[in-house]
């Protein structure tokens, strides 16, 4: 009979564990910062360039998705909820008698999750086709983190051993911090580009807006 080994509490009370949680919160803050910039940009171009407004609205939604994901993963870093899920599934496997065939189900789980990730990636690519170059770095960081969590949730022991390699700063911490770093870097770069575009729009804003009003009057 499987024994439930997960207990409520802090899952990784080490320096690296808390550093990773802090990094997740920084990633969430950076995404919210970018979200606010996208919202301001959307308001700025509404009525002037509707296509640009739609693009900003799409990016705003993606930054919101990233911010929520960062918060969830940061909380999960210490609560370790995927371990609770794994333990529940393992216990059910013992009860139902298919624990001995668990490797097949683990492989199927990874395949299904990978297929879902590909479908989600394609959907995002189509949705952000006009702004993909600006969001590519953030989406790469998000994909890295989500894939990392899914691989850990598959509970392959040899995968856990590989991810635990290293003294102090282990491979799993390097992967997580790298993914978060990509998102923070993408948010900073996104804001730089947005500020440049805002400055350019201010320099020719009156002429552009008068032209739009003239066109509307002609119609």
N, C-alpha and C positions, 0 to 999 in steps of 0.2 A: 504494500500500500504506500503510495507517495505521500510524503509529509510536506506540508506547505511551509517553505523556508523563508518566505518574504514576511517582513514585519514592518509596520509603520515606523517611520523615523528618517533620519538623515542617511542617505545611501552612500555618500562619498564625502566624509567630513575632513578630507585632506586639503592641503593648500591648493593643489591643482584642481580638485573638485570645486572648491569655492571660486577659484579663478575662472573656471569655465562657466559657472553660473553667472558671475559678474560680466563675463564676455557676452553671454546670451542677452543679459539685460541691456548692455551697451548696444548690441545688435538691434534689439527691439527699439531702443531710443533713436538710433540712427534711422531705422525704417520709418518711425513716426515723424522724424524731422523731414525726411524725404516726402512722406505723405502730405505733410503740411505745405511743403513747397509745391507739390503737384496740385493741391487744392487751390493755392493762391494763383498758380499759373492758369488753372482752369477758369477761375473767375476773371482773370485778366483778359483772356482771349475770347470769352463768350460774347457773341454778337459781333466779333471782329473776324474770327477764323474758327468756324464751327468744327472743322476737321481737326485742328489743333486742340480744341476743347475736348473732343472725344478721345484723342490720344492721351491727354493729361488725365482724363477720367479713368481710362484703362490703367494707366500707370499708378494712379492713386489707389485703385483697388488691389493691385499687385503688392504695393508697399504695405497696405493694410494686412493682406494675407501673410506677408513676411513678418510683420510685427507680431501678429497673433501667434505665428509658428514659433518665433523666438521666445516668447513668454512661456508657451506650453512646454517647449523643449528645456527651457531653463528650470522650470518647476520640476519637470520630470527627471532632470539630472540628479536631483537629490531624493525625490520620492521613489524613483526607479520603478515606475508603474509597469514598464514592459516586463520586468522580472515577475511581478505579480501575475500578469497575463500568462507568461510562460509557465509559471507554477500551476495556475489553474488548468491550463491545457494539459500539462504533464499528469496532473492528478486525474483528469478525465480520461486520459489515455490508459492509465493503470486500471481504472474502474471498468472501462469498456473493452479492455483487452487488446488494444492496438498499439501499445507502447513499443513492442518489439519491431513494429513496422514504421516507427516514427520518422526515420530518415526520408522515406518516400514522401511523407506529408510535409516535412521541412523543405524538401526540394520543390514540391508543388506550391508551397507557400511563397517561396522566393520567386518562382516563375510567375505566379499570379500577380504578386506585388510589382515585379519588374514590368510586366505587361501594362498594369495600371499606371505605372510611372511613365512609360513610353506614351500611352494614350494622353495622359495629363500634359506631358511635355509638348506633344503635337498640338493639343488644344491651345496651350499657352502661346505656342509659336504662331498659330493662325490668328489668335486674338490680338497679339502684340506685333503683328507682322510689320507695321510701320515704325514701331519704336523698339524693336527687338534688340538693336545694337546698343541702345541705352540701358536696357534691362538685363542684358546677357550675363554680366558678371554677377549680379545679384541672384539671378535664377540659377547660375552654376553653383553658387554657395548654398542656396536653398536645397538644390538637388543633392549635393554632397551630404548635407546634414540628414535629410530625410532618408536617403539610401543607407547611410551609416546606422540610423536607428532601426531600419527594417532588417538589416543584416544582423545587428545585435539581437533583435527579437526572434530571429530564426533559430537561435540557441544551438548552433553548431559548435561543439566544444573546440574543434581545431581552429575555428575562426576566432573564438574568444582567446585562445592561446596566442594567436598571431597579434591580435589587437592589444594584448597585454605586454607585448615585448617592449623592452626599454626600462631603464632605471630612472625613476623620478618622473620624467615627462614621457609617458608611454605613447604608443602609436595611436591608440584611440583618442587621447587628449590632443595629439597633433592634428588628427583629422578633424575633430570638432572645432578646435581653435582656428584652423585654416579656413573651414567653411564659414565660420562667423566673421573672420577677417575679410573674406571676400565680400560679404554682405555690407560690412561697415565701409570698406573701401569703395564699393559700388555706390553707396548712399552719398559719400563725400564727393565722388566724381560726378554723380548725378546732380548734386546741388551746384557744383562749379559750372557745369554746362548750363544749368537752368539760370543761374545768375548772369552768365554771359548772354544768353538769349534774351533775358529780361532787359539787360542794358542796351542791346541792339534794338529791341522793340521800342524802348523809350526814346532812342535817338531818332527813329523815323515814325514813332507812334502817331503824331498828329496828322501827317500826310497820309499814312495808311488808313486811319480811321475816317478822314474826310473822303478818301476815295471810296471806302465801303459805303458811306452815307450817300455819296453821289450816285453810286451804282444802284442803291436801294431806291433812291428817288426816281431814277430813270425807269425802274421797273414799275 
